[in-house]
Amino acid sequence: MVTLPTARRGRYISGEQTRVLLIETAERLFAASGYEGVTLADIRGAARQGNASVIRYYFGTKEDLLRAIFEHRLPAISAERTALMTAVPGGLSTRDALWALLRPLVSCLENGFHYVGLLDRLLDAGILADAFATADPSLTASAHIVDEALRAALPGIPEHVRGVRIRMVYESALRTLARYDRTGTAPTPSELEMYVDAWEGMLRARSPRHP
């Protein structure tokens, strides 16, 4: 194993701290004012960085910084989601899949992160899907598994209807959780259970045209 000299190790630690500070500052500002409403200068100022090139040095472009936010948050989200799914024997029920989708996002709220608010703003701007497409596919694989589980847990419902209902649930969940983000709070376990009840009902509701 190569051991860095103390001075170089210190610079590395300082550099990584600066990088994380910029990521978390950008996440907070994007969640508050929207992706398009925040400039690199805004982020640099809020992070109290005097070097005008600091963001370009660490990330490159604003789009690269957004991708870095995903790479910063998604490993923990994916790990928690995977643990929740593997803890369920057999296939996931609708409720299991919803819980695996939502519980990691609530963990972000409980930790004071603004990731959910960021997702809500990207949804508002109509660029959420495109932004996710730039992330490392291995980091979003658990979300795709949840999506497939939700579809599989709704037999007898035409595919286009399932797709519409799943999108409605995703949007409703982001909107609901983003309100907690804006107030710096998180839903209690009983509140989350209530929301999951409602979203499960939305998914499984009978349609007169599709009994």
C-alpha positions as CSV (number, residue, x, y, z in Angstrom):
1,M,0.0,0.0,0.0
2,V,1.3,3.5,-1.0
3,T,1.2,6.0,1.9
4,L,1.0,9.6,0.9
5,P,3.3,12.1,2.6
6,T,1.5,14.0,5.3
7,A,1.4,17.3,3.4
8,R,-0.1,15.6,0.3
9,R,-2.6,13.7,2.4
10,G,-3.7,16.9,4.1
11,R,-4.2,18.5,0.7
12,Y,-6.2,15.5,-0.5
13,I,-8.5,15.7,2.6
14,S,-8.9,19.4,2.2
15,G,-9.7,19.0,-1.5
16,E,-12.3,16.3,-0.8
17,Q,-13.9,18.4,1.9
18,T,-14.2,21.3,-0.6
19,R,-15.6,19.0,-3.2
20,V,-18.3,17.7,-0.8
21,L,-19.1,21.3,0.4
22,L,-19.7,22.4,-3.2
23,I,-21.9,19.3,-3.9
24,E,-24.0,19.8,-0.8
25,T,-24.3,23.6,-1.3
26,A,-25.4,23.1,-4.9
27,E,-27.9,20.5,-3.8
28,R,-29.4,22.9,-1.2
29,L,-29.6,25.8,-3.7
30,F,-31.0,23.8,-6.5
31,A,-33.7,22.4,-4.1
32,A,-34.5,26.0,-3.0
33,S,-34.4,27.9,-6.3
34,G,-34.4,25.3,-9.1
35,Y,-31.6,24.1,-11.3
36,E,-32.0,26.9,-13.8
37,G,-32.4,29.5,-11.1
38,V,-28.9,29.0,-9.6
39,T,-25.6,30.0,-11.2
40,L,-22.1,28.6,-10.5
41,A,-21.3,32.0,-9.0
42,D,-24.3,31.6,-6.6
43,I,-23.0,28.2,-5.5
44,R,-19.4,29.4,-5.1
45,G,-20.6,32.4,-3.0
46,A,-22.8,30.3,-0.8
47,A,-19.9,27.9,-0.2
48,R,-17.7,30.9,0.6
49,Q,-15.1,29.9,-2.0
50,G,-13.0,32.8,-3.3
51,N,-11.5,31.0,-6.3
52,A,-13.7,31.9,-9.3
53,S,-12.6,28.7,-11.0
54,V,-13.2,26.3,-8.1
55,I,-16.3,24.6,-9.4
56,R,-14.8,24.2,-12.9
57,Y,-11.7,22.7,-11.3
58,Y,-13.6,20.1,-9.4
59,F,-16.5,19.3,-11.7
60,G,-16.2,21.1,-15.0
61,T,-19.7,22.2,-16.0
62,K,-23.0,22.8,-14.1
63,E,-24.3,19.6,-15.7
64,D,-21.3,17.7,-14.3
65,L,-21.9,19.2,-10.9
66,L,-25.5,17.9,-11.0
67,R,-24.2,14.5,-11.9
68,A,-21.8,14.6,-9.0
69,I,-24.8,15.2,-6.7
70,F,-26.3,12.0,-7.9
71,E,-23.0,10.1,-7.5
72,H,-22.7,11.5,-4.0
73,R,-26.2,10.5,-2.8
74,L,-27.2,7.5,-4.8
75,P,-24.8,4.9,-3.4
76,A,-26.4,5.1,0.1
77,I,-29.9,5.3,-1.3
78,S,-29.3,2.3,-3.5
79,A,-27.7,0.3,-0.6
80,E,-30.7,1.0,1.7
81,R,-33.2,0.2,-1.1
82,T,-31.4,-3.0,-2.0
83,A,-31.4,-4.1,1.7
84,L,-35.1,-3.4,2.0
85,M,-35.8,-5.5,-1.1
86,T,-33.6,-8.4,-0.2
87,A,-35.2,-8.6,3.3
88,V,-38.5,-9.6,1.6
89,P,-38.7,-13.3,0.8
90,G,-40.1,-14.0,-2.6
91,G,-41.4,-11.3,-4.9
92,L,-42.1,-7.8,-3.7
93,S,-45.7,-6.8,-3.1
94,T,-47.0,-3.4,-4.2
95,R,-46.5,-2.2,-0.6
96,D,-43.0,-3.7,-0.4
97,A,-42.0,-2.0,-3.6
98,L,-43.4,1.4,-2.5
99,W,-41.6,1.1,0.9
100,A,-38.3,0.3,-0.9
101,L,-38.8,3.3,-3.1
102,L,-39.7,5.8,-0.4
103,R,-37.9,4.8,2.8
104,P,-34.4,5.8,1.5
105,L,-35.8,9.2,0.4
106,V,-37.1,9.7,3.9
107,S,-33.7,8.8,5.3
108,C,-32.3,11.8,3.2
109,L,-34.9,14.0,4.9
110,E,-34.0,12.7,8.3
111,N,-30.3,13.4,7.7
112,G,-31.0,17.0,6.6
113,F,-30.1,16.4,3.0
114,H,-32.0,18.3,0.3
115,Y,-31.9,15.6,-2.4
116,V,-35.7,15.2,-2.4
117,G,-36.2,18.9,-2.9
118,L,-33.7,18.8,-5.8
119,L,-35.6,15.9,-7.5
120,D,-38.8,17.9,-7.1
121,R,-37.3,20.9,-8.7
122,L,-35.9,18.8,-11.6
123,L,-39.4,17.4,-12.0
124,D,-40.9,20.9,-12.2
125,A,-38.4,21.8,-14.9
126,G,-39.2,18.7,-16.9
127,I,-35.6,17.5,-16.8
128,L,-35.7,14.8,-14.1
129,A,-35.6,11.8,-16.5
130,D,-32.8,13.4,-18.5
131,A,-30.8,14.2,-15.4
132,F,-31.1,10.6,-14.1
133,A,-30.0,9.3,-17.5
134,T,-26.6,10.9,-17.0
135,A,-25.9,9.0,-13.7
136,D,-23.9,5.8,-13.6
137,P,-26.5,3.1,-14.4
138,S,-25.2,0.9,-11.5
139,L,-26.4,3.6,-9.1
140,T,-29.9,3.7,-10.5
141,A,-30.4,-0.1,-10.9
142,S,-32.3,-0.5,-7.6
143,A,-34.8,2.1,-8.8
144,H,-35.4,0.2,-12.0
145,I,-35.9,-3.0,-9.9
146,V,-38.6,-1.2,-7.8
147,D,-40.3,0.0,-11.0
148,E,-40.4,-3.5,-12.4
149,A,-41.7,-4.8,-9.1
150,L,-44.5,-2.3,-9.1
151,R,-45.5,-3.3,-12.6
152,A,-45.3,-7.0,-11.7
153,A,-47.4,-6.5,-8.6
154,L,-50.3,-5.1,-10.6
155,P,-51.5,-8.0,-12.7
156,G,-54.6,-7.6,-14.8
157,I,-54.1,-3.9,-15.4
158,P,-53.2,-2.9,-18.9
159,E,-49.6,-1.7,-19.3
160,H,-50.4,1.8,-20.3
161,V,-52.7,2.2,-17.2
162,R,-50.0,0.8,-15.0
163,G,-47.5,3.3,-16.4
164,V,-49.8,6.2,-15.8
165,R,-50.6,5.2,-12.3
166,I,-46.9,4.6,-11.4
167,R,-46.0,8.0,-12.7
168,M,-48.8,9.6,-10.7
169,V,-47.5,7.9,-7.6
170,Y,-43.9,9.0,-8.2
171,E,-44.9,12.6,-8.8
172,S,-47.2,12.6,-5.8
173,A,-44.5,11.1,-3.6
174,L,-41.9,13.6,-4.6
175,R,-44.3,16.5,-4.1
176,T,-45.3,15.3,-0.7
177,L,-41.8,14.6,0.5
178,A,-40.5,17.8,-1.0
179,R,-42.8,19.8,1.3
180,Y,-41.0,18.2,4.3
181,D,-37.7,19.1,2.7
182,R,-38.7,22.7,2.5
183,T,-39.6,22.8,6.2
184,G,-36.5,20.8,7.3
185,T,-38.6,17.9,8.7
186,A,-39.4,14.3,7.8
187,P,-42.6,12.3,8.0
188,T,-43.1,10.3,11.1
189,P,-43.4,6.5,10.7
190,S,-47.2,6.7,11.0
191,E,-47.4,9.5,8.4
192,L,-45.3,7.5,6.0
193,E,-47.5,4.4,6.6
194,M,-50.6,6.6,5.8
195,Y,-49.0,7.9,2.6
196,V,-48.0,4.4,1.5
197,D,-51.7,3.3,2.1
198,A,-52.8,6.1,-0.2
199,W,-50.3,5.5,-2.9
200,E,-51.0,1.7,-2.8
201,G,-54.7,2.5,-3.2
202,M,-54.0,4.7,-6.2
203,L,-52.0,1.9,-7.9
204,R,-54.5,-0.8,-7.2
205,A,-57.7,1.1,-7.7
206,R,-60.3,-0.7,-9.9
207,S,-61.2,1.0,-13.1
208,P,-64.7,0.5,-14.5
209,R,-63.1,0.0,-17.9
210,H,-60.5,-2.4,-16.7
211,P,-62.0,-4.5,-13.8
